Amino acid sequence: MKFKQSLIDNHSVLLNATAADWRDAIKLGTDMLIASGAVEPRYHEAIISSIEKMGPYIVIAPQFAMPHARPENGVNRTAFALVTLTTPVKFDGEDEPVDVLVTLAGSTSDEHMEGLMEVTQVLEDENSDTGINLDKLRVCTSREEVFSVIDKALAQPA
């Protein structure tokens, strides 16, 4: 599984989007994966339901969320979607609003963990207070710029 290749194959990059709230922001990502056939519509419903039950477990760093649910909730193949927002959205119980979302649909638990690690590798920045650097994605205005950021990050020694 490769983050960049999935974004290309699924046409799942949406930059500087607008969302009314966190539910709308998640839908932007899952809609792209539904359109590509990577997930079924029930995958989106499973993510929303899980957040309503367990809280915003998908907010894994300040201003960054990784919407996901279990593979059996409609994942047809492992895929990613990237959404950046012009105006951040608040999740109940979180202090920091979110403006970068990477939706992950892992077809198995192993694929899910591999995907999480790859996205983390792209975003990590040991010089940042939070350990990640979202600005490198926030400034992107095209899919090509996103792909360049990913290529540069993955070319670095881990």
Secondary structure, 3 states (H helix, E strand, C coil): CCHHHHHHHCCCEEEEECCCCHHHHHHHHHHHHHHHCCECHHHHHHHHHHHHHHCCCCEEECCEECCCCCHHHCECCCEEEEEEEEEEECCCCCCCCEEEEEEEECCCHHHHHHHHHHHHHHHECCCCCCCECCHHHHCCCCHHHHHHHHHHHHHCCC
